[in-house]
Amino acid sequence: MRYISTRGRSPAQSFCDILLGGLAPDGGLYLPEAYPQVSRADLDEWRGLSYAELAFRILSRFIDDIPADDLRALCEKTYTAEVYCHAREGDDPAEITPVRWLEDGSLGLLELSNGPTLAFKDMAMQLLGNLFEYVLAARGETINILGATSGDTGSAAEYAMRGKHGVRVFMLSPHGRMSAFQRAQMYSLQDDNIYNISVRGMFDDAQDIVKAVSNDHAFKARHKIGAVNSINWGRVAAQIVYYFKGYFAATASNDQTVAFAVPSGNFGNICAGHIARMMGLPIERLVLATNENDVLDEFFRTGTYRPRATAETHATSSPSMDISKASNFERFVFDLVGRDGQVVSELWSGVEQGGSFDLMGSQYWACIDDYGFISGSSSHADRLATIRQCDERYGVVIDTHTADGLKVALEHRLDGVPMLVLETALPAKFEETIREALGRRPDRPADLADIESLPQRVEVMDADAAAVRAFIEAHCA
């Protein structure tokens, strides 16, 4: 399996090479030359497998430069009840991603937040940490990871990479924009290989710095800069697995289809669903849900992709989706325009200069329905109402991002097709809004009960790529 850039001007590479590299040299994102196809026989065989074994079966279709026995061992090391230790009462911890049915067999939550940081990002990041350590050890190399987070990616990355040999993490986050719980999860880590940088600005400012540093090829090579954001293909590949696991949980046979509703900010999570569907998983509909930062909803409604400036990006009560430049969206557009790297390069050349593009009426938009997407948005008032409704009707408390997903899911259900809402995080991470909605504090795992009281370690600086480069130079391995 070889990987190509969405912008068509970088040589094809192996999985292990792109795992460590992040962005392609031409500024694009890596994707497989072709998506492996899954047969009916594969689905029959995979139904009922453990999560770790299912992960191995799927990931081995994408990874051929790690010996099969080693890849299986990495999956078995990652997907255990000991790692995903926050299963809710009544759930089987061995399931890793159980479905909690709100309406029996027709509407459910795919629980993805049982990991160490209580967010779906753990599902891929824990594997990525083990993959990084394995590949670096095999090559006798080290890496300095540079990432940006709007809330959950940072803590998931840091918990996955803490103490890993040969790895240092430099994580950028928007100053004052995350919940107190999210900040505490990241900034309270005292490991020598973890560095937190709080950037005065929005997530998009932090992400722009990551891209600027990654596109400085001399600096990137000199300091061995890698990525764990969902621009890293390894993250997306690992997320594909739980779409299959969710499908098997929601259907009795492989003749059925399923719909997934996905809270979306950077398009990474739902991009994995898109790829699962392209592989042949019977997904009837991919429901994309945004908050007030509705750049992606606007595209699927109008054909226009129009990223917003920092001043136009809303700070909301679902802060992990406060994103107006969806990095992974480029991967979908690459497929939409017939995998023509030149077209993608031209479209993003305008976007990166502050512009937009409109595909409505183009030859590409004519086939948009073939991809199964439909979208909607949610507001703070919607969020509160959905949290209350879910609590009152189903006796289940959900976090703010999952509420965005559920709100839009309820608008786009299909008769006879199970709808699974992808859970984003546990409600404990967004206590202030849960109190506003329900008048009470959400339950919190005992091991994280007093996390906000722990000492915190973070550097605050302006949104300045040069300053971040200097900090990395002063602290990198």
C-alpha positions as CSV (number, residue, x, y, z in Angstrom):
1,M,0.0,0.0,0.0
2,R,1.4,3.4,-1.1
3,Y,0.2,6.8,0.0
4,I,-0.2,9.9,-2.2
5,S,-0.8,13.6,-1.5
6,T,-4.1,15.2,-2.1
7,R,-2.2,17.9,-4.1
8,G,-0.5,15.5,-6.4
9,R,3.1,16.8,-6.3
10,S,4.7,14.6,-3.7
11,P,6.1,11.0,-4.3
12,A,4.1,8.1,-3.0
13,Q,5.4,6.7,0.3
14,S,4.9,3.8,2.7
15,F,2.7,3.9,5.8
16,C,5.6,4.1,8.3
17,D,7.1,7.1,6.3
18,I,3.9,9.1,6.4
19,L,3.2,8.1,10.0
20,L,6.2,10.1,11.1
21,G,5.9,12.9,8.5
22,G,2.5,14.5,8.9
23,L,1.8,16.9,6.0
24,A,3.1,15.9,2.6
25,P,6.0,18.1,1.2
26,D,3.6,19.8,-1.2
27,G,1.3,20.9,1.7
28,G,-1.3,18.2,1.0
29,L,-2.6,15.3,3.1
30,Y,-1.9,11.7,2.5
31,L,-4.4,9.1,1.4
32,P,-4.0,5.6,0.0
33,E,-3.5,5.3,-3.7
34,A,-6.8,3.3,-3.7
35,Y,-9.2,2.3,-0.8
36,P,-9.0,-1.4,0.0
37,Q,-12.4,-3.0,-0.7
38,V,-14.3,-5.1,1.8
39,S,-16.4,-8.0,0.6
40,R,-19.6,-9.6,1.9
41,A,-17.4,-12.5,3.0
42,D,-15.1,-10.2,5.0
43,L,-18.1,-8.7,6.8
44,D,-19.5,-12.1,7.6
45,E,-16.1,-13.1,9.0
46,W,-15.5,-9.9,11.0
47,R,-18.9,-9.8,12.7
48,G,-18.3,-10.8,16.3
49,L,-14.6,-10.3,16.4
50,S,-13.1,-8.5,19.4
51,Y,-12.2,-4.8,18.9
52,A,-8.5,-5.5,18.8
53,E,-8.8,-8.3,16.2
54,L,-11.2,-6.2,14.1
55,A,-8.7,-3.3,14.3
56,F,-6.0,-5.7,13.0
57,R,-8.1,-7.0,10.2
58,I,-8.9,-3.5,8.9
59,L,-5.6,-1.8,9.5
60,S,-3.7,-4.6,7.9
61,R,-5.4,-3.6,4.7
62,F,-3.7,-0.2,5.0
63,I,-0.4,-1.2,6.6
64,D,1.9,-3.6,4.8
65,D,5.3,-2.4,6.1
66,I,4.8,-3.6,9.7
67,P,4.9,-7.4,10.0
68,A,1.5,-8.9,10.6
69,D,2.3,-10.4,14.0
70,D,3.7,-7.1,15.2
71,L,0.7,-5.1,14.0
72,R,-1.7,-7.6,15.7
73,A,0.4,-7.3,18.9
74,L,0.2,-3.5,18.8
75,C,-3.6,-3.7,18.4
76,E,-3.9,-6.1,21.3
77,K,-1.8,-3.9,23.4
78,T,-3.9,-0.8,22.6
79,Y,-7.5,-2.0,22.8
80,T,-7.9,-3.5,26.2
81,A,-10.4,-2.9,29.0
82,E,-7.5,-1.7,31.2
83,V,-6.8,1.2,28.7
84,Y,-10.4,1.9,28.0
85,C,-11.2,1.9,31.7
86,H,-14.1,4.3,32.0
87,A,-17.0,2.0,30.8
88,R,-20.4,3.1,32.2
89,E,-22.4,1.0,34.6
90,G,-24.0,-1.9,32.8
91,D,-21.5,-1.9,29.9
92,D,-19.2,-4.7,29.1
93,P,-15.7,-3.2,29.4
94,A,-14.3,-5.7,26.9
95,E,-16.6,-4.2,24.2
96,I,-14.4,-1.0,24.1
97,T,-17.1,0.9,22.0
98,P,-20.5,-0.4,23.2
99,V,-23.8,1.0,21.8
100,R,-26.2,2.6,24.3
101,W,-29.6,2.4,22.7
102,L,-31.9,5.3,23.3
103,E,-34.6,3.7,21.3
104,D,-34.2,0.0,21.0
105,G,-32.5,-0.9,17.7
106,S,-33.3,2.4,16.0
107,L,-31.5,5.2,17.8
108,G,-28.3,4.8,19.8
109,L,-25.0,6.3,21.0
110,L,-21.8,4.7,19.9
111,E,-19.8,5.1,23.1
112,L,-16.3,6.2,22.1
113,S,-15.2,8.0,25.4
114,N,-14.2,5.1,27.6
115,G,-10.5,5.9,27.2
116,P,-8.1,7.7,29.6
117,T,-9.1,11.3,28.6
118,L,-12.9,10.6,28.3
119,A,-13.0,11.6,24.6
120,F,-13.2,9.8,21.3
121,K,-9.8,11.0,20.3
122,D,-8.4,8.2,22.6
123,M,-9.6,5.6,20.2
124,A,-7.0,6.5,17.6
125,M,-4.4,8.3,19.7
126,Q,-3.6,5.3,22.0
127,L,-2.8,3.3,18.9
128,L,-0.8,6.1,17.4
129,G,1.4,6.3,20.5
130,N,2.2,2.6,20.3
131,L,2.8,2.8,16.5
132,F,5.2,5.8,17.0
133,E,7.2,4.0,19.7
134,Y,7.4,0.9,17.6
135,V,8.5,2.6,14.3
136,L,11.0,4.9,16.1
137,A,12.6,2.0,17.9
138,A,12.9,0.0,14.7
139,R,14.6,2.9,13.0
140,G,16.6,4.1,15.9
141,E,15.1,7.6,15.5
142,T,13.5,10.3,17.7
143,I,10.6,12.7,16.8
144,N,9.3,16.0,18.0
145,I,5.5,16.0,17.7
146,L,3.8,19.4,17.0
147,G,0.1,19.6,17.3
148,A,-2.9,21.9,17.8
149,T,-6.0,21.1,19.8
150,S,-9.4,22.7,20.2
151,G,-9.9,20.7,23.3
152,D,-9.6,16.9,23.2
153,T,-6.9,16.1,20.7
154,G,-4.2,17.6,23.0
155,S,-5.0,15.6,26.1
156,A,-5.5,12.4,24.1
157,A,-2.1,12.9,22.4
158,E,-0.3,13.7,25.6
159,Y,-1.7,10.8,27.5
160,A,-0.8,8.5,24.6
161,M,2.7,9.8,24.2
162,R,3.7,10.5,27.8
163,G,6.8,8.6,28.7
164,K,7.2,7.1,25.2
165,H,10.8,6.6,24.3
166,G,12.1,8.9,21.6
167,V,9.0,11.2,21.6
168,R,8.5,14.8,22.6
169,V,5.2,16.6,22.3
170,F,4.6,20.3,21.7
171,M,0.9,20.9,21.9
172,L,-0.7,24.3,21.0
173,S,-4.2,25.2,22.4
174,P,-6.3,28.4,22.2
175,H,-5.8,30.5,25.3
176,G,-8.9,30.5,27.6
177,R,-11.1,28.7,25.0
178,M,-11.2,25.2,26.4
179,S,-13.2,24.0,29.4
180,A,-11.5,24.0,32.9
181,F,-11.5,20.2,32.8
182,Q,-9.8,20.1,29.4
183,R,-7.2,22.5,30.4
184,A,-6.5,20.6,33.6
185,Q,-6.1,17.3,31.7
186,M,-3.4,18.8,29.5
187,Y,-1.6,21.3,31.7
188,S,-1.4,19.1,34.8
189,L,0.8,16.6,33.1
190,Q,4.4,16.9,34.5
191,D,6.1,14.4,32.2
192,D,9.5,15.7,30.9
193,N,8.5,15.0,27.2
194,I,5.3,17.0,27.3
195,Y,5.2,20.8,26.5
196,N,1.9,22.8,26.4
197,I,1.8,26.1,24.6
198,S,-1.3,28.3,25.1
199,V,-1.8,30.6,22.0
200,R,-3.6,33.9,22.3
201,G,-6.2,33.3,19.6
202,M,-8.6,30.6,18.3
203,F,-7.9,27.0,17.3
204,D,-7.5,28.0,13.7
205,D,-4.6,30.3,14.7
206,A,-2.9,27.4,16.5
207,Q,-3.5,25.1,13.5
208,D,-2.1,27.7,11.1
209,I,1.1,27.7,13.1
210,V,1.4,23.9,12.9
211,K,1.0,24.1,9.2
212,A,3.5,27.0,8.8
213,V,6.1,25.0,10.8
214,S,5.3,21.8,8.9
215,N,5.7,23.6,5.6
216,D,9.1,24.9,6.7
217,H,10.8,21.9,5.2
218,A,14.3,22.7,6.4
219,F,13.2,23.3,10.0
220,K,11.0,20.2,9.9
221,A,13.8,18.0,8.7
222,R,16.4,19.5,11.1
223,H,14.2,19.0,14.2
224,K,12.3,15.9,13.1
225,I,8.9,17.4,13.3
226,G,5.9,15.0,13.2
227,A,2.2,15.4,13.7
228,V,-0.6,13.7,15.7
229,N,-3.5,16.0,14.6
230,S,-5.9,14.3,12.2
231,I,-3.8,15.5,9.4
232,N,-1.8,12.4,10.3
233,W,-3.3,9.5,8.2
234,G,-2.7,7.1,11.1
235,R,-5.3,8.9,13.1
236,V,-7.9,8.6,10.4
237,A,-7.1,5.0,9.7
238,A,-7.6,4.0,13.3
239,Q,-10.9,5.7,13.4
240,I,-12.3,3.7,10.5
241,V,-12.4,0.7,12.9
242,Y,-15.2,1.9,15.1
243,Y,-17.6,2.5,12.2
244,F,-17.3,-1.2,11.4
245,K,-17.8,-2.1,15.0
246,G,-20.8,0.2,15.3
247,Y,-22.3,-1.3,12.1
248,F,-22.1,-4.8,13.5
249,A,-23.6,-3.7,16.8
250,A,-26.6,-2.0,15.1
251,T,-27.4,-4.7,12.5
252,A,-28.4,-8.3,12.6
253,S,-27.1,-9.1,9.1
254,N,-24.9,-7.6,6.4
255,D,-28.0,-7.0,4.2
256,Q,-28.9,-4.0,6.4
257,T,-27.6,-0.5,6.2
258,V,-26.9,2.0,9.0
259,A,-26.7,5.8,9.4
260,F,-24.1,7.6,11.5
261,A,-24.4,11.1,12.9
262,V,-21.1,12.8,13.6
263,P,-20.3,16.0,15.4
264,S,-17.8,17.7,13.1
265,G,-15.3,20.5,13.4
266,N,-12.1,19.5,11.6
267,F,-13.8,16.7,9.4
268,G,-11.4,14.0,10.7
269,N,-13.9,11.8,12.5
270,I,-16.5,11.8,9.7
271,C,-13.7,11.5,7.1
272,A,-13.1,8.0,8.6
273,G,-16.8,7.2,8.1
274,H,-16.5,8.4,4.5
275,I,-13.6,6.1,3.9
276,A,-15.4,3.1,5.6
277,R,-18.3,3.7,3.2
278,M,-15.9,3.9,0.2
279,M,-14.4,0.5,1.4
280,G,-17.9,-1.0,1.1
281,L,-19.3,-0.8,4.6
282,P,-23.1,-0.5,4.1
283,I,-23.6,3.1,5.4
284,E,-26.8,4.6,4.2
285,R,-26.2,8.1,5.4
286,L,-23.4,10.2,7.0
287,V,-25.0,13.0,9.0
288,L,-22.6,15.8,9.6
289,A,-23.4,18.1,12.6
290,T,-21.8,21.4,13.3
291,N,-22.2,24.0,16.0
292,E,-22.5,27.7,15.3
293,N,-19.2,27.5,13.3
294,D,-21.1,26.0,10.4
295,V,-18.5,26.1,7.6
296,L,-19.0,22.4,6.8
297,D,-22.8,22.6,7.0
298,E,-22.7,25.5,4.6
299,F,-20.7,23.5,2.1
300,F,-23.0,20.5,2.0
301,R,-26.1,22.8,1.7
302,T,-24.7,25.2,-0.9
303,G,-21.5,23.9,-2.4
304,T,-19.5,26.8,-1.1
305,Y,-16.5,26.2,1.2
306,R,-15.8,29.5,2.9
307,P,-13.4,29.3,5.9
308,R,-13.9,32.1,8.4
309,A,-11.3,34.4,9.9
310,T,-10.5,34.3,13.7
311,A,-12.7,37.2,14.3
312,E,-15.7,35.4,12.7
313,T,-15.2,32.2,14.6
314,H,-17.6,31.8,17.5
315,A,-16.6,30.6,21.0
316,T,-19.3,28.1,21.9
317,S,-20.3,25.6,24.5
318,S,-19.1,22.8,22.3
319,P,-15.6,24.2,22.0
320,S,-13.8,21.3,20.4
321,M,-15.8,22.2,17.2
322,D,-14.9,25.9,17.3
323,I,-13.1,25.5,14.0
324,S,-13.5,27.4,10.8
325,K,-10.8,25.8,8.7
326,A,-11.5,22.0,8.4
327,S,-8.1,20.5,7.6
328,N,-9.4,17.0,6.8
329,F,-12.0,18.3,4.4
330,E,-9.3,18.4,1.7
331,R,-9.3,14.6,1.8
332,F,-13.0,14.4,0.9
333,V,-12.7,17.1,-1.8
334,F,-9.9,15.0,-3.3
335,D,-12.3,12.1,-3.7
336,L,-15.1,14.4,-4.9
337,V,-13.0,15.9,-7.7
338,G,-12.0,12.5,-9.0
339,R,-8.7,12.4,-7.1
340,D,-7.2,15.1,-9.2
341,G,-4.4,16.7,-7.2
342,Q,-4.1,19.6,-9.5
343,V,-7.7,20.6,-8.9
344,V,-7.3,20.3,-5.2
345,S,-4.1,22.3,-5.3
346,E,-5.8,25.1,-7.2
347,L,-8.8,25.1,-4.8
348,W,-6.6,25.3,-1.7
349,S,-4.3,27.9,-3.2
350,G,-7.2,30.3,-3.0
351,V,-8.4,29.1,0.4
352,E,-4.9,29.6,1.9
353,Q,-4.9,33.1,0.6
354,G,-8.1,33.9,2.5
355,G,-10.5,33.0,-0.3
356,S,-13.2,30.3,-0.8
357,F,-14.5,28.1,-3.6
358,D,-17.9,27.1,-4.9
359,L,-18.5,23.7,-6.5
360,M,-22.3,24.2,-7.0
361,G,-23.1,23.7,-10.7
362,S,-19.7,22.1,-11.4
363,Q,-19.2,18.6,-12.8
364,Y,-18.1,17.5,-9.4
365,W,-21.2,18.6,-7.5
366,A,-23.3,16.5,-9.8
367,C,-22.2,13.4,-8.0
368,I,-22.3,14.8,-4.4
369,D,-25.3,12.6,-3.5
370,D,-23.2,9.5,-4.3
371,Y,-21.3,10.1,-1.0
372,G,-24.2,9.9,1.3
373,F,-23.7,13.1,3.2
374,I,-26.3,15.3,4.7
375,S,-25.8,18.1,7.3
376,G,-27.2,20.4,9.9
377,S,-26.2,22.7,12.6
378,S,-26.9,23.3,16.3
379,S,-26.9,26.4,18.6
380,H,-26.3,26.8,22.3
381,A,-30.1,26.9,22.9
382,D,-30.4,23.7,20.8
383,R,-27.6,22.1,22.8
384,L,-29.3,22.8,26.2
385,A,-32.7,21.6,24.9
386,T,-31.1,18.4,23.5
387,I,-29.2,17.6,26.7
388,R,-32.5,18.1,28.7
389,Q,-34.5,16.0,26.3
390,C,-32.0,13.1,26.3
391,D,-31.9,13.2,30.1
392,E,-35.7,13.4,30.5
393,R,-36.7,11.0,27.8
394,Y,-33.9,8.4,27.9
395,G,-32.3,8.9,31.3
396,V,-28.9,9.5,29.6
397,V,-26.7,12.6,30.1
398,I,-24.6,13.6,27.1
399,D,-21.9,16.1,26.5
400,T,-22.4,19.3,24.5
401,H,-20.8,18.0,21.2
402,T,-22.8,14.7,21.3
403,A,-25.8,16.9,21.8
404,D,-25.1,18.7,18.6
405,G,-24.9,15.3,16.9
406,L,-28.1,14.1,18.4
407,K,-30.0,17.2,17.5
408,V,-29.1,16.9,13.8
409,A,-29.5,13.1,13.8
410,L,-33.1,13.5,15.0
411,E,-33.8,15.7,12.0
412,H,-32.5,13.2,9.5
413,R,-33.6,9.7,10.6
414,L,-34.8,7.2,8.0
415,D,-37.4,4.6,8.6
416,G,-35.9,1.2,9.1
417,V,-32.3,2.4,9.2
418,P,-30.6,2.4,12.6
419,M,-29.1,5.8,13.5
420,L,-25.9,5.8,15.6
421,V,-24.7,9.1,17.0
422,L,-21.0,9.1,17.6
423,E,-20.3,10.1,21.2
424,T,-17.6,12.8,21.4
425,A,-16.8,13.0,25.1
426,L,-18.2,12.3,28.6
427,P,-20.3,15.2,30.0
428,A,-17.9,15.6,32.9
429,K,-15.6,17.5,30.6
430,F,-18.2,20.3,30.1
431,E,-19.6,20.7,33.6
432,E,-20.6,24.3,33.3
433,T,-23.0,23.7,30.4
434,I,-24.4,20.5,31.9
435,R,-25.2,22.5,35.1
436,E,-26.9,25.1,32.9
437,A,-29.0,22.5,31.2
438,L,-29.8,20.2,34.0
439,G,-29.1,22.1,37.2
440,R,-26.7,19.5,38.5
441,R,-23.1,18.4,38.1
442,P,-22.5,15.5,35.8
443,D,-21.0,12.3,37.1
444,R,-17.2,12.2,37.0
445,P,-14.8,9.1,37.1
446,A,-13.3,8.8,40.6
447,D,-9.7,8.9,39.2
448,L,-10.4,12.4,37.7
449,A,-12.5,13.8,40.6
450,D,-10.1,16.6,41.5
451,I,-8.1,17.1,38.4
452,E,-8.6,20.9,38.3
453,S,-6.8,21.2,41.7
454,L,-3.5,19.7,40.3
455,P,-0.5,22.0,39.6
456,Q,-0.5,23.1,35.9
457,R,2.4,23.8,33.6
458,V,1.9,25.8,30.4
459,E,3.6,28.5,28.3
460,V,1.4,31.4,27.1
461,M,2.4,33.2,23.9
462,D,1.1,35.1,20.9
463,A,0.0,33.4,17.8
464,D,3.5,33.7,16.2
465,A,5.0,30.8,14.3
466,A,8.5,32.3,14.8
467,A,8.1,32.2,18.6
468,V,6.9,28.6,18.5
469,R,9.8,27.6,16.3
470,A,12.2,29.2,18.9
471,F,10.5,27.4,21.7
472,I,10.8,24.1,19.9
473,E,14.5,24.7,19.2
474,A,15.1,25.5,22.9
475,H,13.4,22.3,24.1
476,C,13.5,19.6,21.5
477,A,15.5,16.4,21.7
